[in-house]
Amino acid sequence: MALRMVGLSRAADGRWFARKGIPEDVREDYQRLYGHKREAHLKLAADTPKHEAKARLGEWEAEVETRIATLRAQRNGEGQPLTRLNAIALAGRWYNWFVKQHEADPGSPKHWREFSDHLTWNVLYAEAPAAYHENPKADPHWEWTKAPDVREAVRPQVAELARVATFLASEGKALNAAAHALFVDAVSDNLLLAISVLERRANGDYSRDDTPDTFPRFTDGPVRGSGASCWELFEAFVTATTPAPNTVTRWRAVFLEMQREFAEVGADGITEDAARKWVHGLITEKRTAITVREIWLSASRRVFSWAREHKRVRQNPFKEVRVDVPRKVQTREDGRSFTTAEASIILKASLTYQKPATPTERTRRWVPWLCAYSGARSGEITQLRGGDIEARNGFYVMKLTPEAGTVKTGKPRVVPIHEHLIVQGFIEMVQQVGKGALFYNDKTPQKISNDPLKPSRSRAETARAHLGTWVRGLGVDDPELSPNHAWRHLFKRIGDEIGMAEKMNDAITGHTQATEGRKYGPPTAAAMAEALKKFPRYALE
C-alpha cells in the first residue's frame, strides 16, 4: 500500500511540523529502534524559512522511508542475500561494532557476567533437547545449540540482545529472510565471546583481542574501508571540536544520508568522483543548490578536512567539489534590511507591552529595540542575563559572552547601550528581574540531551524563534527578509549614513575587522559609547 504524501503545516505558535504514519507491519520494530510507533514527527523552529523547511521535510521523509524499507525488507525476504561465508564475515563487522559500543566505558564486570548468564541459561539452555538433559556429559561443548530447531527458537532473543537491527541500520543493509537467519546465527556463535571481552575490559584488562582476526573478509560487493564510517567520522569531529548545537543539528541529516550512501566503502573509501556525483545528486526541486552548497557540501568538506588533518582519512574527497548556484533575483530596494515602515511597525508593536510580566512579553518589548540600537544578533540578545548589564563611567553596557550561550565568533564583546533605551526604562526592568535570564524562564531546570550528536535546543534560541514568529504575525512577512537578522543590516546602513567609522561599526556589531591593520587597537567601550551617541533615535510614524 502506498504511503500518503506528507504535508508541511504550521502550529498555532508558528512552528513547522509534519507527521508521517508508520505502516502497521513494521510498527513494533520501528518503535524499538526509533522510539515512535504509529507516527514519526518532524518539528522545526518557527523562524525556519519556508524553502529550508521544505528541504528539511524532504530529507526527513526520505530518512523515515529508508528506515521503513529496511525493516520491511528484513521481514519480507526482499533484501540482500548472503552466502554462509559472508554471513560470518558480516558477523565479524558486528563483533567489532558491538565491542566498540561499550569498550570505552564498559561499566561493571557484574553487568557482563549477568548478561552472559542470561544468554547462557535463560536463552540457550531453555532450548536444550531432552537428550542433553538425559546425558550432559555426552555433549560437553553444547553442540546442540547449533541444531536447526534450537537456532530458530533462540534467533529473536539473540537478535535483540546483540542489537542486530541497529547494527544493520548503521551499515545501511537490508537482508532477506534467509540471509538474516544466517547472519543472526553467526552473531549467536560470537555473542558470548564479545561479552567475555567486555567483562575483561570492565576489569581493566585491555590486552589484545585476537577474535577479530578469525573472521573472513566480507567480499559480496564493494569492500568497506578499514577505517571509520561516515557517521563515526562525524561523531569524532563533534566530540573533538564541540561545534555549536545548531551546527550539529543541521549537519546530522548530512551524515545520516552520507552513511547510507557510503556504508560499504566507509569514509576513507569515498573517491572524488563519487563525492561529486553524490553532492550534485542532492539537488532536487525540494532541495535547492544553495542549500546543498551552504549546508551539505560545507559540512562534508569541513568534517573531512578535519579528518585528514588528524590522519583519520587519506584524502578529502569533497575538497574540489563545487556547486553552481543560479543568481537569485533580488526585488527589495532596501536589500536585507528593514524599511523605515517595517522597523516602525515592529518597534511600535513592542511599545504596546508597557508592563511586560513574562519572559515572552519582555522579549517582544525589549529585544527588537536592543537589536535596533546595537546591530547585535538576536540570539546574542535573547540569552542576556541581568548580570550581563553593567554600569561604566557614565554609561551602561551589555556583555555578550559565550558563557551565556552561543556567540558566533566564540569571543566575548562589550556593547554600549543606547541612551534611548535608558530613557525607556531598560535598566529598571533589568533591576526588577535580577541577575538571571532576562528573556526566558531559567527558574526551572531544562532537560539537557546527553547525546552530543542530538543536542537540546536552548531556551534563548526558542525565545529568538518565537520572536521571529511574532514579527511575521505583525505583517512584516517578506520572504526575502529575516524577521530578526534584518536589524543587523539596518544598523550597519544607518551607521554608514551618519559617518560612523567602519572599524567602530564592526566593533559594535561584532563583525571581524576587514584587514590585519584594523584588528590592532580595538575600540574601547567608552569610544563605542561616544560613537553611539550620534546614532539617531528611531522616529516612529
Residue pairs with C-beta under 8 A, 6 or more apart in sequence:
1 23
3 20
3 21
3 23
3 65
4 21
6 18
6 19
6 20
6 57
6 61
7 18
8 16
8 17
8 18
8 53
8 54
8 57
9 16
9 17
9 18
10 16
10 17
10 46
11 17
13 46
13 466
13 469
14 46
14 47
14 465
14 466
14 468
14 469
14 472
14 473
15 43
15 44
15 45
15 46
15 465
15 469
16 42
16 43
16 44
16 45
16 46
16 48
16 53
16 57
17 41
17 42
17 43
17 44
18 41
18 42
18 57
18 60
18 61
19 39
19 40
19 41
19 42
20 39
20 40
20 42
20 61
20 64
21 38
21 39
22 30
22 36
22 37
22 38
22 39
22 40
22 68
23 68
23 72
25 72
25 75
26 68
26 71
26 72
26 75
27 37
27 38
28 37
29 71
29 74
29 75
29 165
30 36
30 37
30 40
30 67
30 68
30 71
31 37
32 165
33 67
33 71
33 165
33 166
33 169
34 40
34 67
40 60
40 64
42 56
42 57
42 60
44 53
44 56
45 457
45 461
45 462
45 465
46 465
46 466
46 468
46 469
46 472
47 464
47 465
47 467
47 468
47 469
47 482
47 483
47 484
48 56
49 479
50 479
51 288
51 291
52 291
54 286
55 286
55 287
55 288
55 291
56 253
57 286
58 284
58 286
58 287
59 253
59 257
59 287
60 253
62 257
63 253
63 256
63 257
66 260
67 169
69 174
70 79
70 168
70 169
70 172
70 173
70 174
71 165
72 78
73 79
73 174
73 175
73 176
74 165
74 168
74 174
74 175
74 177
74 180
75 177
76 177
77 176
77 177
77 178
78 174
78 176
79 173
79 174
79 175
79 176
79 179
79 180
80 173
80 174
80 175
80 176
80 179
80 220
81 175
81 176
81 178
81 179
82 90
82 175
82 178
82 179
82 182
82 183
82 220
83 220
84 182
85 216
86 218
86 219
86 220
87 179
87 182
87 183
87 185
87 186
88 186
88 215
88 216
89 215
89 216
89 217
89 218
89 219
90 173
90 183
90 186
90 218
91 183
91 186
91 187
91 189
91 190
91 215
92 212
92 214
92 215
92 216
92 218
93 167
93 171
93 218
93 224
94 162
94 164
94 167
94 183
94 187
94 190
95 190
95 193
95 194
95 211
95 212
95 215
96 212
97 167
97 170
98 162
98 163
98 167
98 194
99 194
99 197
99 198
99 209
101 163
102 198
102 201
103 198
103 201
106 112
106 198
106 199
106 201
106 202
107 202
108 202
109 199
109 202
109 203
111 202
112 195
112 196
112 198
112 199
112 202
113 199
115 161
115 195
116 192
116 195
116 196
116 199
118 161
119 158
119 161
119 191
119 192
119 195
120 192
123 154
123 157
123 158
123 161
124 142
124 145
124 150
124 154
127 145
127 149
127 150
127 153
127 154
128 144
128 150
129 144
129 147
129 150
131 138
131 144
132 138
132 139
132 142
132 144
144 150
145 151
145 154
145 188
146 185
146 189
151 181
151 185
151 188
152 181
154 188
155 181
155 184
155 185
155 188
158 164
158 184
158 187
158 188
158 191
159 165
159 184
159 187
161 191
162 184
162 187
162 188
162 191
164 183
164 184
164 187
168 174
168 175
170 229
170 231
170 259
170 263
171 263
172 259
172 260
172 261
172 263
172 264
173 263
175 183
190 211
193 211
194 211
197 209
197 211
200 206
200 207
217 223
218 224
221 264
222 264
222 265
222 269
223 264
223 265
224 263
224 264
224 265
224 266
224 269
225 265
225 266
225 267
225 268
225 269
226 266
226 268
227 266
227 267
227 268
227 312
227 313
228 236
228 266
228 267
228 268
228 307
228 312
228 313
229 259
229 263
229 266
229 267
230 255
230 258
230 259
230 262
230 263
230 266
230 267
230 270
231 255
231 256
231 258
231 259
232 267
233 255
233 267
233 303
233 304
233 307
233 312
233 313
234 251
234 255
234 303
234 453
235 452
235 453
236 307
236 312
237 243
237 303
237 306
237 307
238 248
238 452
238 453
239 452
240 306
240 310
241 306
242 452
243 251
244 406
245 406
245 455
245 456
245 457
245 458
246 406
246 461
248 452
248 453
248 454
248 455
249 454
249 455
249 457
250 295
250 299
251 295
251 299
251 303
252 453
252 454
254 295
254 296
254 299
254 300
255 299
255 303
257 282
258 278
258 300
261 278
262 269
262 270
262 274
262 278
265 274
267 304
267 307
267 312
267 313
268 312
268 313
268 314
270 317
271 317
272 315
272 317
272 319
272 320
272 321
274 317
275 300
275 317
275 318
275 321
276 321
279 292
279 296
279 297
279 300
279 318
279 321
279 323
280 323
282 292
282 296
283 289
283 292
283 323
289 323
289 324
289 325
289 326
290 325
290 328
292 323
293 323
293 325
297 318
297 321
297 323
300 318
300 321
301 316
301 318
301 319
301 321
304 313
304 316
304 317
304 318
304 319
305 316
305 319
307 313
307 316
308 314
308 315
308 316
330 480
331 480
332 478
332 480
332 481
335 489
336 480
336 481
336 482
336 485
336 486
336 489
337 486
337 489
337 490
337 492
337 493
338 346
338 476
338 481
338 486
338 487
338 489
338 490
340 541
341 541
342 476
342 478
342 481
342 486
343 372
343 487
343 490
343 538
344 538
344 540
344 541
345 474
345 475
345 476
346 368
346 471
346 474
346 476
347 368
347 369
347 372
347 538
347 540
348 540
349 364
349 474
350 364
350 365
350 366
350 368
350 369
351 365
351 540
353 361
353 362
353 364
353 365
356 362
356 364
356 365
356 366
356 429
359 437
359 438
359 439
359 440
359 441
359 463
360 463
360 466
362 429
362 433
362 438
362 439
363 382
363 439
363 440
363 463
363 466
363 467
364 467
364 470
366 421
366 426
366 429
366 438
366 439
367 378
367 381
367 382
367 439
367 463
367 464
367 467
368 467
368 471
368 487
369 420
369 421
369 424
369 426
370 376
370 381
370 384
370 398
370 417
370 421
370 426
371 377
371 378
371 381
371 484
371 487
371 488
371 491
372 487
372 490
372 491
372 538
373 417
373 418
373 420
373 421
373 491
373 532
373 535
374 381
374 398
374 415
374 417
374 418
374 491
374 508
374 509
375 487
375 488
375 490
375 491
375 492
375 495
375 505
375 508
375 509
376 400
376 415
376 488
376 509
376 510
377 408
377 485
377 488
377 510
378 464
378 467
378 468
378 484
378 485
378 487
379 405
379 406
379 460
379 461
379 464
380 400
380 405
380 406
380 407
380 510
381 439
382 439
382 440
382 460
382 461
382 463
382 464
382 467
383 404
383 405
383 406
383 437
383 439
383 440
383 458
383 460
384 398
384 400
384 404
384 437
384 438
384 439
385 404
385 435
385 436
385 437
385 438
386 430
386 431
386 433
386 434
386 435
386 436
386 437
386 438
387 435
387 436
388 398
388 399
388 400
388 401
388 404
389 396
389 397
389 398
389 399
389 417
389 427
389 430
390 396
390 397
390 398
390 399
392 525
392 526
392 529
393 526
395 416
395 417
395 525
395 526
395 529
396 416
396 417
396 422
396 427
397 414
397 415
397 416
397 417
397 525
397 529
398 414
398 415
398 417
399 412
399 413
399 414
400 407
400 412
400 413
400 414
400 415
400 510
401 407
401 412
402 410
402 411
402 412
403 412
404 460
405 458
405 460
405 461
406 458
406 461
407 413
407 510
408 510
409 510
409 512
413 507
413 510
414 525
414 528
415 508
415 510
415 528
416 508
416 525
416 528
416 529
416 532
417 426
418 532
418 535
419 533
420 537
420 538
429 438
430 438
436 442
436 443
437 459
437 460
439 460
439 463
440 459
440 460
440 462
440 463
441 459
442 459
446 456
446 458
446 459
447 456
448 456
449 455
449 456
464 484
467 483
467 484
468 482
468 483
468 484
469 483
471 483
471 484
472 483
476 483
477 483
488 509
491 508
491 509
492 505
492 509
494 535
494 536
495 504
495 505
495 508
495 535
496 502
496 505
498 534
498 535
498 536
499 534
500 531
500 534
500 535
501 531
502 514
503 513
503 518
503 523
504 523
504 527
504 528
504 531
505 511
506 512
506 513
506 514
506 518
507 513
507 522
507 523
507 528
508 528
508 531
508 532
513 519
523 531
